[in-house]
Amino acid sequence: MCNAVEDRHIDHAKGSELVSNSCFLSGLLKIETSLNGILQEKWRPKLVYHYIQWKNLTPDFAVDISGFMEKKTEAILAYSSQFHDPKSKEP
């Protein structure tokens, strides 16, 4: 899973592009990569899913996360810089 192909924040679309490029390059026979000196096999994922972040799109499928809403809220609130802070002096 990765970012949406198109998004209002340039980093999100770039993240999607990086994943797509990586998936393509990882399967090329003429590119050799290694990890800790061990040659890695060529591999390409069969599917890549892009999640909806901003644009109104019709999803191909949905995952019920209702049992994890408390954990999701906790994760979202960890990114305090993404929310208005009335005590902040930044614009």
PyMOL Python script that loads the backbone (N, CA, C, O; Angstrom):
from pymol import cmd

cmd.read_pdbstr("""\
ATOM      1  N   MET A   1       0.853  -1.175   0.000  1.00  0.00           N
ATOM      2  CA  MET A   1       0.000   0.000   0.000  1.00  0.00           C
ATOM      3  C   MET A   1       0.892   1.229   0.000  1.00  0.00           C
ATOM      4  O   MET A   1       1.944   1.264   0.637  1.00  0.00           O
ATOM      5  N   CYS A   2       0.437   2.231  -0.733  1.00  0.00           N
ATOM      6  CA  CYS A   2       1.205   3.467  -0.776  1.00  0.00           C
ATOM      7  C   CYS A   2       0.282   4.651  -1.027  1.00  0.00           C
ATOM      8  O   CYS A   2      -0.926   4.500  -1.211  1.00  0.00           O
ATOM      9  N   ASN A   3       0.885   5.821  -1.029  1.00  0.00           N
ATOM     10  CA  ASN A   3       0.151   7.072  -1.223  1.00  0.00           C
ATOM     11  C   ASN A   3      -0.660   7.070  -2.516  1.00  0.00           C
ATOM     12  O   ASN A   3      -0.430   6.276  -3.429  1.00  0.00           O
ATOM     13  N   ALA A   4      -1.610   7.986  -2.551  1.00  0.00           N
ATOM     14  CA  ALA A   4      -2.403   8.193  -3.759  1.00  0.00           C
ATOM     15  C   ALA A   4      -1.514   8.707  -4.890  1.00  0.00           C
ATOM     16  O   ALA A   4      -0.522   9.393  -4.644  1.00  0.00           O
ATOM     17  N   VAL A   5      -1.870   8.376  -6.118  1.00  0.00           N
ATOM     18  CA  VAL A   5      -1.098   8.809  -7.288  1.00  0.00           C
ATOM     19  C   VAL A   5      -1.160  10.326  -7.424  1.00  0.00           C
ATOM     20  O   VAL A   5      -0.187  10.963  -7.827  1.00  0.00           O
ATOM     21  N   GLU A   6      -2.305  10.894  -7.085  1.00  0.00           N
ATOM     22  CA  GLU A   6      -2.501  12.344  -7.193  1.00  0.00           C
ATOM     23  C   GLU A   6      -2.971  12.860  -5.842  1.00  0.00           C
ATOM     24  O   GLU A   6      -3.885  12.296  -5.240  1.00  0.00           O
ATOM     25  N   ASP A   7      -2.350  13.928  -5.366  1.00  0.00           N
ATOM     26  CA  ASP A   7      -2.728  14.479  -4.069  1.00  0.00           C
ATOM     27  C   ASP A   7      -2.387  15.955  -4.041  1.00  0.00           C
ATOM     28  O   ASP A   7      -1.555  16.414  -4.824  1.00  0.00           O
ATOM     29  N   ARG A   8      -3.014  16.704  -3.151  1.00  0.00           N
ATOM     30  CA  ARG A   8      -2.736  18.142  -3.077  1.00  0.00           C
ATOM     31  C   ARG A   8      -1.373  18.428  -2.457  1.00  0.00           C
ATOM     32  O   ARG A   8      -0.824  19.511  -2.662  1.00  0.00           O
ATOM     33  N   HIS A   9      -0.818  17.486  -1.707  1.00  0.00           N
ATOM     34  CA  HIS A   9       0.518  17.664  -1.115  1.00  0.00           C
ATOM     35  C   HIS A   9       1.530  16.951  -2.003  1.00  0.00           C
ATOM     36  O   HIS A   9       1.423  15.745  -2.225  1.00  0.00           O
ATOM     37  N   ILE A  10       2.496  17.680  -2.503  1.00  0.00           N
ATOM     38  CA  ILE A  10       3.449  17.148  -3.477  1.00  0.00           C
ATOM     39  C   ILE A  10       4.211  15.924  -2.942  1.00  0.00           C
ATOM     40  O   ILE A  10       4.542  15.023  -3.712  1.00  0.00           O
ATOM     41  N   ASP A  11       4.489  15.886  -1.647  1.00  0.00           N
ATOM     42  CA  ASP A  11       5.213  14.741  -1.078  1.00  0.00           C
ATOM     43  C   ASP A  11       4.429  13.437  -1.217  1.00  0.00           C
ATOM     44  O   ASP A  11       5.021  12.374  -1.408  1.00  0.00           O
ATOM     45  N   HIS A  12       3.093  13.513  -1.122  1.00  0.00           N
ATOM     46  CA  HIS A  12       2.286  12.300  -1.226  1.00  0.00           C
ATOM     47  C   HIS A  12       2.362  11.715  -2.629  1.00  0.00           C
ATOM     48  O   HIS A  12       2.559  10.510  -2.787  1.00  0.00           O
ATOM     49  N   ALA A  13       2.210  12.543  -3.634  1.00  0.00           N
ATOM     50  CA  ALA A  13       2.304  12.057  -5.018  1.00  0.00           C
ATOM     51  C   ALA A  13       3.713  11.560  -5.326  1.00  0.00           C
ATOM     52  O   ALA A  13       3.881  10.562  -6.027  1.00  0.00           O
ATOM     53  N   LYS A  14       4.724  12.250  -4.806  1.00  0.00           N
ATOM     54  CA  LYS A  14       6.119  11.808  -5.011  1.00  0.00           C
ATOM     55  C   LYS A  14       6.360  10.459  -4.337  1.00  0.00           C
ATOM     56  O   LYS A  14       7.071   9.614  -4.880  1.00  0.00           O
ATOM     57  N   GLY A  15       5.774  10.255  -3.159  1.00  0.00           N
ATOM     58  CA  GLY A  15       5.891   8.967  -2.474  1.00  0.00           C
ATOM     59  C   GLY A  15       5.316   7.844  -3.312  1.00  0.00           C
ATOM     60  O   GLY A  15       5.903   6.765  -3.406  1.00  0.00           O
ATOM     61  N   SER A  16       4.169   8.097  -3.920  1.00  0.00           N
ATOM     62  CA  SER A  16       3.551   7.116  -4.807  1.00  0.00           C
ATOM     63  C   SER A  16       4.445   6.811  -6.005  1.00  0.00           C
ATOM     64  O   SER A  16       4.605   5.655  -6.396  1.00  0.00           O
ATOM     65  N   GLU A  17       5.017   7.848  -6.573  1.00  0.00           N
ATOM     66  CA  GLU A  17       5.908   7.682  -7.724  1.00  0.00           C
ATOM     67  C   GLU A  17       7.154   6.867  -7.344  1.00  0.00           C
ATOM     68  O   GLU A  17       7.603   6.022  -8.119  1.00  0.00           O
ATOM     69  N   LEU A  18       7.701   7.119  -6.169  1.00  0.00           N
ATOM     70  CA  LEU A  18       8.865   6.351  -5.701  1.00  0.00           C
ATOM     71  C   LEU A  18       8.538   4.870  -5.572  1.00  0.00           C
ATOM     72  O   LEU A  18       9.342   4.019  -5.952  1.00  0.00           O
ATOM     73  N   VAL A  19       7.362   4.560  -5.039  1.00  0.00           N
ATOM     74  CA  VAL A  19       6.956   3.155  -4.901  1.00  0.00           C
ATOM     75  C   VAL A  19       6.802   2.518  -6.275  1.00  0.00           C
ATOM     76  O   VAL A  19       7.281   1.407  -6.500  1.00  0.00           O
ATOM     77  N   SER A  20       6.138   3.213  -7.196  1.00  0.00           N
ATOM     78  CA  SER A  20       5.949   2.672  -8.552  1.00  0.00           C
ATOM     79  C   SER A  20       7.285   2.429  -9.244  1.00  0.00           C
ATOM     80  O   SER A  20       7.487   1.379  -9.854  1.00  0.00           O
ATOM     81  N   ASN A  21       8.190   3.388  -9.153  1.00  0.00           N
ATOM     82  CA  ASN A  21       9.510   3.228  -9.767  1.00  0.00           C
ATOM     83  C   ASN A  21      10.281   2.078  -9.124  1.00  0.00           C
ATOM     84  O   ASN A  21      10.941   1.304  -9.817  1.00  0.00           O
ATOM     85  N   SER A  22      10.197   1.968  -7.811  1.00  0.00           N
ATOM     86  CA  SER A  22      10.895   0.896  -7.099  1.00  0.00           C
ATOM     87  C   SER A  22      10.365  -0.470  -7.499  1.00  0.00           C
ATOM     88  O   SER A  22      11.135  -1.415  -7.672  1.00  0.00           O
ATOM     89  N   CYS A  23       9.053  -0.575  -7.644  1.00  0.00           N
ATOM     90  CA  CYS A  23       8.453  -1.852  -8.055  1.00  0.00           C
ATOM     91  C   CYS A  23       8.943  -2.250  -9.435  1.00  0.00           C
ATOM     92  O   CYS A  23       9.240  -3.421  -9.674  1.00  0.00           O
ATOM     93  N   PHE A  24       9.031  -1.300 -10.336  1.00  0.00           N
ATOM     94  CA  PHE A  24       9.528  -1.587 -11.684  1.00  0.00           C
ATOM     95  C   PHE A  24      10.995  -1.992 -11.648  1.00  0.00           C
ATOM     96  O   PHE A  24      11.371  -3.029 -12.194  1.00  0.00           O
ATOM     97  N   LEU A  25      11.818  -1.177 -11.007  1.00  0.00           N
ATOM     98  CA  LEU A  25      13.262  -1.426 -10.986  1.00  0.00           C
ATOM     99  C   LEU A  25      13.624  -2.725 -10.277  1.00  0.00           C
ATOM    100  O   LEU A  25      14.591  -3.385 -10.658  1.00  0.00           O
ATOM    101  N   SER A  26      12.864  -3.100  -9.256  1.00  0.00           N
ATOM    102  CA  SER A  26      13.196  -4.308  -8.486  1.00  0.00           C
ATOM    103  C   SER A  26      13.078  -5.584  -9.297  1.00  0.00           C
ATOM    104  O   SER A  26      13.616  -6.619  -8.903  1.00  0.00           O
ATOM    105  N   GLY A  27      12.381  -5.527 -10.425  1.00  0.00           N
ATOM    106  CA  GLY A  27      12.211  -6.720 -11.243  1.00  0.00           C
ATOM    107  C   GLY A  27      13.106  -6.771 -12.461  1.00  0.00           C
ATOM    108  O   GLY A  27      13.042  -7.732 -13.227  1.00  0.00           O
ATOM    109  N   LEU A  28      13.943  -5.758 -12.661  1.00  0.00           N
ATOM    110  CA  LEU A  28      14.806  -5.738 -13.844  1.00  0.00           C
ATOM    111  C   LEU A  28      15.973  -6.710 -13.689  1.00  0.00           C
ATOM    112  O   LEU A  28      16.628  -6.746 -12.647  1.00  0.00           O
ATOM    113  N   LEU A  29      16.223  -7.487 -14.722  1.00  0.00           N
ATOM    114  CA  LEU A  29      17.282  -8.486 -14.687  1.00  0.00           C
ATOM    115  C   LEU A  29      18.678  -7.874 -14.721  1.00  0.00           C
ATOM    116  O   LEU A  29      19.622  -8.468 -14.199  1.00  0.00           O
ATOM    117  N   LYS A  30      18.823  -6.700 -15.325  1.00  0.00           N
ATOM    118  CA  LYS A  30      20.147  -6.107 -15.504  1.00  0.00           C
ATOM    119  C   LYS A  30      20.595  -5.247 -14.325  1.00  0.00           C
ATOM    120  O   LYS A  30      21.690  -4.686 -14.351  1.00  0.00           O
ATOM    121  N   ILE A  31      19.769  -5.142 -13.306  1.00  0.00           N
ATOM    122  CA  ILE A  31      20.153  -4.384 -12.117  1.00  0.00           C
ATOM    123  C   ILE A  31      20.400  -5.376 -10.990  1.00  0.00           C
ATOM    124  O   ILE A  31      19.509  -6.136 -10.611  1.00  0.00           O
ATOM    125  N   GLU A  32      21.612  -5.362 -10.463  1.00  0.00           N
ATOM    126  CA  GLU A  32      21.946  -6.248  -9.350  1.00  0.00           C
ATOM    127  C   GLU A  32      21.973  -5.452  -8.053  1.00  0.00           C
ATOM    128  O   GLU A  32      22.604  -4.399  -7.965  1.00  0.00           O
ATOM    129  N   THR A  33      21.292  -5.963  -7.071  1.00  0.00           N
ATOM    130  CA  THR A  33      21.299  -5.337  -5.754  1.00  0.00           C
ATOM    131  C   THR A  33      21.706  -6.382  -4.726  1.00  0.00           C
ATOM    132  O   THR A  33      21.491  -7.580  -4.911  1.00  0.00           O
ATOM    133  N   SER A  34      22.297  -5.901  -3.638  1.00  0.00           N
ATOM    134  CA  SER A  34      22.691  -6.826  -2.573  1.00  0.00           C
ATOM    135  C   SER A  34      22.372  -6.212  -1.232  1.00  0.00           C
ATOM    136  O   SER A  34      22.277  -4.994  -1.082  1.00  0.00           O
ATOM    137  N   LEU A  35      22.212  -7.078  -0.277  1.00  0.00           N
ATOM    138  CA  LEU A  35      21.972  -6.675   1.096  1.00  0.00           C
ATOM    139  C   LEU A  35      22.984  -7.407   1.956  1.00  0.00           C
ATOM    140  O   LEU A  35      22.992  -8.637   2.011  1.00  0.00           O
ATOM    141  N   ASN A  36      23.833  -6.652   2.624  1.00  0.00           N
ATOM    142  CA  ASN A  36      24.905  -7.243   3.439  1.00  0.00           C
ATOM    143  C   ASN A  36      25.770  -8.199   2.614  1.00  0.00           C
ATOM    144  O   ASN A  36      26.187  -9.252   3.096  1.00  0.00           O
ATOM    145  N   GLY A  37      26.032  -7.812   1.359  1.00  0.00           N
ATOM    146  CA  GLY A  37      26.893  -8.611   0.493  1.00  0.00           C
ATOM    147  C   GLY A  37      26.213  -9.810  -0.149  1.00  0.00           C
ATOM    148  O   GLY A  37      26.858 -10.548  -0.894  1.00  0.00           O
ATOM    149  N   ILE A  38      24.941 -10.021   0.114  1.00  0.00           N
ATOM    150  CA  ILE A  38      24.206 -11.154  -0.460  1.00  0.00           C
ATOM    151  C   ILE A  38      23.358 -10.641  -1.618  1.00  0.00           C
ATOM    152  O   ILE A  38      22.537  -9.741  -1.444  1.00  0.00           O
ATOM    153  N   LEU A  39      23.559 -11.214  -2.788  1.00  0.00           N
ATOM    154  CA  LEU A  39      22.821 -10.818  -3.990  1.00  0.00           C
ATOM    155  C   LEU A  39      21.328 -11.092  -3.801  1.00  0.00           C
ATOM    156  O   LEU A  39      20.936 -12.182  -3.384  1.00  0.00           O
ATOM    157  N   GLN A  40      20.509 -10.099  -4.108  1.00  0.00           N
ATOM    158  CA  GLN A  40      19.064 -10.243  -3.955  1.00  0.00           C
ATOM    159  C   GLN A  40      18.438 -10.748  -5.243  1.00  0.00           C
ATOM    160  O   GLN A  40      18.884 -10.403  -6.337  1.00  0.00           O
ATOM    161  N   GLU A  41      17.397 -11.572  -5.107  1.00  0.00           N
ATOM    162  CA  GLU A  41      16.667 -12.071  -6.265  1.00  0.00           C
ATOM    163  C   GLU A  41      15.839 -10.942  -6.876  1.00  0.00           C
ATOM    164  O   GLU A  41      15.437 -10.005  -6.186  1.00  0.00           O
ATOM    165  N   LYS A  42      15.593 -11.049  -8.182  1.00  0.00           N
ATOM    166  CA  LYS A  42      14.698 -10.103  -8.844  1.00  0.00           C
ATOM    167  C   LYS A  42      13.291 -10.393  -8.353  1.00  0.00           C
ATOM    168  O   LYS A  42      12.890 -11.552  -8.241  1.00  0.00           O
ATOM    169  N   TRP A  43      12.556  -9.355  -8.065  1.00  0.00           N
ATOM    170  CA  TRP A  43      11.201  -9.540  -7.548  1.00  0.00           C
ATOM    171  C   TRP A  43      10.376  -8.312  -7.865  1.00  0.00           C
ATOM    172  O   TRP A  43      10.879  -7.189  -7.827  1.00  0.00           O
ATOM    173  N   ARG A  44       9.130  -8.520  -8.171  1.00  0.00           N
ATOM    174  CA  ARG A  44       8.213  -7.413  -8.434  1.00  0.00           C
ATOM    175  C   ARG A  44       6.862  -7.773  -7.825  1.00  0.00           C
ATOM    176  O   ARG A  44       6.366  -8.877  -8.046  1.00  0.00           O
ATOM    177  N   PRO A  45       6.263  -6.869  -7.067  1.00  0.00           N
ATOM    178  CA  PRO A  45       4.948  -7.191  -6.480  1.00  0.00           C
ATOM    179  C   PRO A  45       3.893  -7.377  -7.557  1.00  0.00           C
ATOM    180  O   PRO A  45       3.942  -6.741  -8.610  1.00  0.00           O
ATOM    181  N   LYS A  46       2.952  -8.244  -7.283  1.00  0.00           N
ATOM    182  CA  LYS A  46       1.856  -8.485  -8.230  1.00  0.00           C
ATOM    183  C   LYS A  46       0.844  -7.341  -8.201  1.00  0.00           C
ATOM    184  O   LYS A  46       0.243  -7.005  -9.221  1.00  0.00           O
ATOM    185  N   LEU A  47       0.664  -6.750  -7.024  1.00  0.00           N
ATOM    186  CA  LEU A  47      -0.319  -5.683  -6.863  1.00  0.00           C
ATOM    187  C   LEU A  47       0.249  -4.568  -5.989  1.00  0.00           C
ATOM    188  O   LEU A  47       1.021  -4.821  -5.065  1.00  0.00           O
ATOM    189  N   VAL A  48      -0.142  -3.343  -6.292  1.00  0.00           N
ATOM    190  CA  VAL A  48       0.160  -2.193  -5.444  1.00  0.00           C
ATOM    191  C   VAL A  48      -1.159  -1.445  -5.252  1.00  0.00           C
ATOM    192  O   VAL A  48      -1.831  -1.095  -6.222  1.00  0.00           O
ATOM    193  N   TYR A  49      -1.511  -1.211  -4.019  1.00  0.00           N
ATOM    194  CA  TYR A  49      -2.740  -0.493  -3.712  1.00  0.00           C
ATOM    195  C   TYR A  49      -2.402   0.925  -3.280  1.00  0.00           C
ATOM    196  O   TYR A  49      -1.489   1.141  -2.482  1.00  0.00           O
ATOM    197  N   HIS A  50      -3.143   1.889  -3.813  1.00  0.00           N
ATOM    198  CA  HIS A  50      -2.976   3.291  -3.464  1.00  0.00           C
ATOM    199  C   HIS A  50      -4.166   3.710  -2.599  1.00  0.00           C
ATOM    200  O   HIS A  50      -5.319   3.539  -2.994  1.00  0.00           O
ATOM    201  N   TYR A  51      -3.878   4.256  -1.425  1.00  0.00           N
ATOM    202  CA  TYR A  51      -4.984   4.662  -0.574  1.00  0.00           C
ATOM    203  C   TYR A  51      -5.425   6.077  -0.908  1.00  0.00           C
ATOM    204  O   TYR A  51      -4.645   6.891  -1.402  1.00  0.00           O
ATOM    205  N   ILE A  52      -6.675   6.345  -0.631  1.00  0.00           N
ATOM    206  CA  ILE A  52      -7.276   7.647  -0.925  1.00  0.00           C
ATOM    207  C   ILE A  52      -6.928   8.597   0.211  1.00  0.00           C
ATOM    208  O   ILE A  52      -7.167   8.300   1.381  1.00  0.00           O
ATOM    209  N   GLN A  53      -6.357   9.748  -0.149  1.00  0.00           N
ATOM    210  CA  GLN A  53      -5.968  10.708   0.880  1.00  0.00           C
ATOM    211  C   GLN A  53      -6.772  12.002   0.833  1.00  0.00           C
ATOM    212  O   GLN A  53      -7.049  12.599   1.873  1.00  0.00           O
ATOM    213  N   TRP A  54      -7.142  12.433  -0.354  1.00  0.00           N
ATOM    214  CA  TRP A  54      -7.740  13.762  -0.438  1.00  0.00           C
ATOM    215  C   TRP A  54      -8.831  13.824  -1.504  1.00  0.00           C
ATOM    216  O   TRP A  54      -9.938  14.292  -1.236  1.00  0.00           O
ATOM    217  N   LYS A  55      -8.527  13.362  -2.689  1.00  0.00           N
ATOM    218  CA  LYS A  55      -9.444  13.452  -3.817  1.00  0.00           C
ATOM    219  C   LYS A  55     -10.608  12.485  -3.632  1.00  0.00           C
ATOM    220  O   LYS A  55     -10.427  11.370  -3.144  1.00  0.00           O
ATOM    221  N   ASN A  56     -11.793  12.915  -4.021  1.00  0.00           N
ATOM    222  CA  ASN A  56     -12.961  12.041  -3.935  1.00  0.00           C
ATOM    223  C   ASN A  56     -12.896  10.999  -5.042  1.00  0.00           C
ATOM    224  O   ASN A  56     -13.142  11.295  -6.212  1.00  0.00           O
ATOM    225  N   LEU A  57     -12.565   9.788  -4.656  1.00  0.00           N
ATOM    226  CA  LEU A  57     -12.465   8.675  -5.588  1.00  0.00           C
ATOM    227  C   LEU A  57     -13.352   7.544  -5.089  1.00  0.00           C
ATOM    228  O   LEU A  57     -13.706   7.496  -3.911  1.00  0.00           O
ATOM    229  N   THR A  58     -13.705   6.648  -5.975  1.00  0.00           N
ATOM    230  CA  THR A  58     -14.447   5.461  -5.585  1.00  0.00           C
ATOM    231  C   THR A  58     -13.444   4.343  -5.335  1.00  0.00           C
ATOM    232  O   THR A  58     -12.730   3.941  -6.254  1.00  0.00           O
ATOM    233  N   PRO A  59     -13.378   3.837  -4.112  1.00  0.00           N
ATOM    234  CA  PRO A  59     -12.391   2.788  -3.825  1.00  0.00           C
ATOM    235  C   PRO A  59     -12.764   1.463  -4.477  1.00  0.00           C
ATOM    236  O   PRO A  59     -13.935   1.191  -4.739  1.00  0.00           O
ATOM    237  N   ASP A  60     -11.750   0.647  -4.732  1.00  0.00           N
ATOM    238  CA  ASP A  60     -11.983  -0.698  -5.251  1.00  0.00           C
ATOM    239  C   ASP A  60     -12.400  -1.644  -4.130  1.00  0.00           C
ATOM    240  O   ASP A  60     -13.120  -2.615  -4.363  1.00  0.00           O
ATOM    241  N   PHE A  61     -11.949  -1.357  -2.924  1.00  0.00           N
ATOM    242  CA  PHE A  61     -12.343  -2.142  -1.763  1.00  0.00           C
ATOM    243  C   PHE A  61     -12.167  -1.290  -0.515  1.00  0.00           C
ATOM    244  O   PHE A  61     -11.477  -0.270  -0.545  1.00  0.00           O
ATOM    245  N   ALA A  62     -12.782  -1.703   0.567  1.00  0.00           N
ATOM    246  CA  ALA A  62     -12.672  -0.995   1.838  1.00  0.00           C
ATOM    247  C   ALA A  62     -12.344  -2.017   2.923  1.00  0.00           C
ATOM    248  O   ALA A  62     -12.749  -3.177   2.847  1.00  0.00           O
ATOM    249  N   VAL A  63     -11.607  -1.564   3.928  1.00  0.00           N
ATOM    250  CA  VAL A  63     -11.232  -2.415   5.054  1.00  0.00           C
ATOM    251  C   VAL A  63     -11.874  -1.840   6.309  1.00  0.00           C
ATOM    252  O   VAL A  63     -11.690  -0.665   6.627  1.00  0.00           O
ATOM    253  N   ASP A  64     -12.615  -2.662   7.008  1.00  0.00           N
ATOM    254  CA  ASP A  64     -13.274  -2.231   8.236  1.00  0.00           C
ATOM    255  C   ASP A  64     -12.250  -2.136   9.363  1.00  0.00           C
ATOM    256  O   ASP A  64     -11.698  -3.148   9.797  1.00  0.00           O
ATOM    257  N   ILE A  65     -11.999  -0.916   9.832  1.00  0.00           N
ATOM    258  CA  ILE A  65     -11.045  -0.709  10.930  1.00  0.00           C
ATOM    259  C   ILE A  65     -11.752  -0.229  12.193  1.00  0.00           C
ATOM    260  O   ILE A  65     -11.114   0.297  13.105  1.00  0.00           O
ATOM    261  N   SER A  66     -13.061  -0.411  12.246  1.00  0.00           N
ATOM    262  CA  SER A  66     -13.829   0.117  13.380  1.00  0.00           C
ATOM    263  C   SER A  66     -13.326  -0.420  14.722  1.00  0.00           C
ATOM    264  O   SER A  66     -13.470   0.256  15.741  1.00  0.00           O
ATOM    265  N   GLY A  67     -12.751  -1.598  14.744  1.00  0.00           N
ATOM    266  CA  GLY A  67     -12.219  -2.148  15.980  1.00  0.00           C
ATOM    267  C   GLY A  67     -10.902  -1.517  16.409  1.00  0.00           C
ATOM    268  O   GLY A  67     -10.378  -1.831  17.477  1.00  0.00           O
ATOM    269  N   PHE A  68     -10.369  -0.631  15.579  1.00  0.00           N
ATOM    270  CA  PHE A  68      -9.062  -0.022  15.851  1.00  0.00           C
ATOM    271  C   PHE A  68      -9.114   1.502  15.867  1.00  0.00           C
ATOM    272  O   PHE A  68      -8.074   2.152  15.761  1.00  0.00           O
ATOM    273  N   MET A  69     -10.302   2.083  15.998  1.00  0.00           N
ATOM    274  CA  MET A  69     -10.442   3.534  15.923  1.00  0.00           C
ATOM    275  C   MET A  69      -9.680   4.254  17.036  1.00  0.00           C
ATOM    276  O   MET A  69      -9.126   5.330  16.810  1.00  0.00           O
ATOM    277  N   GLU A  70      -9.649   3.678  18.210  1.00  0.00           N
ATOM    278  CA  GLU A  70      -8.911   4.307  19.306  1.00  0.00           C
ATOM    279  C   GLU A  70      -7.414   4.364  18.976  1.00  0.00           C
ATOM    280  O   GLU A  70      -6.763   5.381  19.217  1.00  0.00           O
ATOM    281  N   LYS A  71      -6.883   3.295  18.435  1.00  0.00           N
ATOM    282  CA  LYS A  71      -5.466   3.231  18.063  1.00  0.00           C
ATOM    283  C   LYS A  71      -5.193   4.184  16.891  1.00  0.00           C
ATOM    284  O   LYS A  71      -4.151   4.839  16.864  1.00  0.00           O
ATOM    285  N   LYS A  72      -6.113   4.267  15.927  1.00  0.00           N
ATOM    286  CA  LYS A  72      -5.953   5.180  14.797  1.00  0.00           C
ATOM    287  C   LYS A  72      -5.910   6.628  15.284  1.00  0.00           C
ATOM    288  O   LYS A  72      -5.052   7.405  14.866  1.00  0.00           O
ATOM    289  N   THR A  73      -6.831   6.980  16.160  1.00  0.00           N
ATOM    290  CA  THR A  73      -6.863   8.343  16.703  1.00  0.00           C
ATOM    291  C   THR A  73      -5.568   8.652  17.437  1.00  0.00           C
ATOM    292  O   THR A  73      -5.029   9.750  17.299  1.00  0.00           O
ATOM    293  N   GLU A  74      -5.067   7.712  18.208  1.00  0.00           N
ATOM    294  CA  GLU A  74      -3.800   7.881  18.917  1.00  0.00           C
ATOM    295  C   GLU A  74      -2.651   8.139  17.929  1.00  0.00           C
ATOM    296  O   GLU A  74      -1.805   9.004  18.157  1.00  0.00           O
ATOM    297  N   ALA A  75      -2.637   7.383  16.841  1.00  0.00           N
ATOM    298  CA  ALA A  75      -1.588   7.556  15.827  1.00  0.00           C
ATOM    299  C   ALA A  75      -1.698   8.923  15.151  1.00  0.00           C
ATOM    300  O   ALA A  75      -0.688   9.591  14.932  1.00  0.00           O
ATOM    301  N   ILE A  76      -2.911   9.335  14.823  1.00  0.00           N
ATOM    302  CA  ILE A  76      -3.114  10.636  14.177  1.00  0.00           C
ATOM    303  C   ILE A  76      -2.657  11.770  15.093  1.00  0.00           C
ATOM    304  O   ILE A  76      -1.994  12.706  14.646  1.00  0.00           O
ATOM    305  N   LEU A  77      -3.010  11.685  16.354  1.00  0.00           N
ATOM    306  CA  LEU A  77      -2.657  12.743  17.298  1.00  0.00           C
ATOM    307  C   LEU A  77      -1.155  12.797  17.586  1.00  0.00           C
ATOM    308  O   LEU A  77      -0.668  13.796  18.115  1.00  0.00           O
ATOM    309  N   ALA A  78      -0.424  11.753  17.251  1.00  0.00           N
ATOM    310  CA  ALA A  78       1.032  11.761  17.415  1.00  0.00           C
ATOM    311  C   ALA A  78       1.674  12.774  16.466  1.00  0.00           C
ATOM    312  O   ALA A  78       2.794  13.223  16.706  1.00  0.00           O
ATOM    313  N   TYR A  79       0.982  13.132  15.407  1.00  0.00           N
ATOM    314  CA  TYR A  79       1.491  14.106  14.444  1.00  0.00           C
ATOM    315  C   TYR A  79       0.949  15.489  14.805  1.00  0.00           C
ATOM    316  O   TYR A  79       0.194  16.086  14.037  1.00  0.00           O
ATOM    317  N   SER A  80       1.333  15.985  15.959  1.00  0.00           N
ATOM    318  CA  SER A  80       0.782  17.244  16.471  1.00  0.00           C
ATOM    319  C   SER A  80       1.078  18.420  15.549  1.00  0.00           C
ATOM    320  O   SER A  80       0.323  19.392  15.531  1.00  0.00           O
ATOM    321  N   SER A  81       2.169  18.349  14.779  1.00  0.00           N
ATOM    322  CA  SER A  81       2.512  19.464  13.887  1.00  0.00           C
ATOM    323  C   SER A  81       1.507  19.613  12.747  1.00  0.00           C
ATOM    324  O   SER A  81       1.518  20.624  12.044  1.00  0.00           O
ATOM    325  N   GLN A  82       0.651  18.630  12.560  1.00  0.00           N
ATOM    326  CA  GLN A  82      -0.334  18.675  11.476  1.00  0.00           C
ATOM    327  C   GLN A  82      -1.634  19.373  11.891  1.00  0.00           C
ATOM    328  O   GLN A  82      -2.542  19.537  11.076  1.00  0.00           O
ATOM    329  N   PHE A  83      -1.715  19.777  13.151  1.00  0.00           N
ATOM    330  CA  PHE A  83      -2.940  20.367  13.669  1.00  0.00           C
ATOM    331  C   PHE A  83      -2.676  21.762  14.218  1.00  0.00           C
ATOM    332  O   PHE A  83      -1.551  22.095  14.591  1.00  0.00           O
ATOM    333  N   HIS A  84      -3.724  22.566  14.262  1.00  0.00           N
ATOM    334  CA  HIS A  84      -3.621  23.926  14.791  1.00  0.00           C
ATOM    335  C   HIS A  84      -3.273  23.882  16.278  1.00  0.00           C
ATOM    336  O   HIS A  84      -3.893  23.156  17.054  1.00  0.00           O
ATOM    337  N   ASP A  85      -2.286  24.660  16.652  1.00  0.00           N
ATOM    338  CA  ASP A  85      -1.903  24.786  18.063  1.00  0.00           C
ATOM    339  C   ASP A  85      -2.093  26.249  18.454  1.00  0.00           C
ATOM    340  O   ASP A  85      -1.324  27.108  18.022  1.00  0.00           O
ATOM    341  N   PRO A  86      -3.099  26.539  19.258  1.00  0.00           N
ATOM    342  CA  PRO A  86      -3.378  27.935  19.627  1.00  0.00           C
ATOM    343  C   PRO A  86      -2.222  28.588  20.388  1.00  0.00           C
ATOM    344  O   PRO A  86      -2.153  29.816  20.443  1.00  0.00           O
ATOM    345  N   LYS A  87      -1.317  27.808  20.973  1.00  0.00           N
ATOM    346  CA  LYS A  87      -0.181  28.343  21.714  1.00  0.00           C
ATOM    347  C   LYS A  87       1.026  28.643  20.819  1.00  0.00           C
ATOM    348  O   LYS A  87       1.981  29.294  21.243  1.00  0.00           O
ATOM    349  N   SER A  88       0.967  28.161  19.584  1.00  0.00           N
ATOM    350  CA  SER A  88       2.102  28.330  18.665  1.00  0.00           C
ATOM    351  C   SER A  88       2.222  29.776  18.189  1.00  0.00           C
ATOM    352  O   SER A  88       1.219  30.466  18.007  1.00  0.00           O
ATOM    353  N   LYS A  89       3.451  30.220  17.993  1.00  0.00           N
ATOM    354  CA  LYS A  89       3.706  31.572  17.469  1.00  0.00           C
ATOM    355  C   LYS A  89       4.011  31.519  15.963  1.00  0.00           C
ATOM    356  O   LYS A  89       4.264  32.550  15.340  1.00  0.00           O
ATOM    357  N   GLU A  90       3.984  30.304  15.383  1.00  0.00           N
ATOM    358  CA  GLU A  90       4.244  30.160  13.947  1.00  0.00           C
ATOM    359  C   GLU A  90       3.022  30.617  13.160  1.00  0.00           C
ATOM    360  O   GLU A  90       1.902  30.568  13.666  1.00  0.00           O
ATOM    361  N   PRO A  91       3.238  31.067  11.907  1.00  0.00           N
ATOM    362  CA  PRO A  91       2.094  31.496  11.096  1.00  0.00           C
ATOM    363  C   PRO A  91       1.184  30.331  10.758  1.00  0.00           C
ATOM    364  O   PRO A  91       0.172  30.514  10.081  1.00  0.00           O
TER     365      PRO A  91
END
""", "prot")
cmd.dss("prot")
cmd.show_as("cartoon", "prot")
cmd.util.cbc("prot")
cmd.orient("prot")
